[in-house]
Amino acid sequence: MRTLGITLPDIVTVVRVLGVLLCLVGIAICLRIARFRDTDLASVRLVNLGILTLPIVAFYKLLAFAGLLVVPATSVFVAGRR
């Protein structure tokens, strides 16, 4: 498809690239959770996420939620767009 002199990729290509990117994000999240240390559980260290500051335990809980539910559900949704 050509729009304004720019050739756009097919939707199948876009879906495949998004699927690969989502898989890589999921793997990165799993590796980050795997590096969890027991000392982090007792730590009162804070993680700054830009507009939000969380304790490290809450940060790991959000990462686990994203890695186990959000990223896989999003990749299934993207795969269904094909």
Secondary structure, DSSP 8 states (H G I E B T S, - for coil): -EETTEE---HHHHHHHHHHHHHHHHHHHHHHHHT--HHHHH---EEE-SS-EEEHHHHHHHHHHIIIIIHHHHHHHHHHT-
